């Protein structure tokens, strides 16, 4: 029978015990408007879970959806522009 204890540190050691890199933080920063817009949409949808949606609720949800789409479009356009020019964020 072989002993696996010596290999245990290698098996369990992974990259999850580290801080995010600058590149990862920059990527999160670029995606933050999309993240915040999605949170706003979720808030609007959660508010209508236990009751029928009023006209004001529906308007709030539509506005939040448009905000998500606008943020995603802006991020996609920025990514496409950076890819075409070969620039950095």
Secondary structure, 3 states (H helix, E strand, C coil): CCCCHHHHHHHHCCHHHCCCCHHHHHHHHHHHHHHHHHHHHHHHHHHCCCCCCCHHHHHHHHHHHHHHHHHHHHHHHHHHHHHHHCCCC
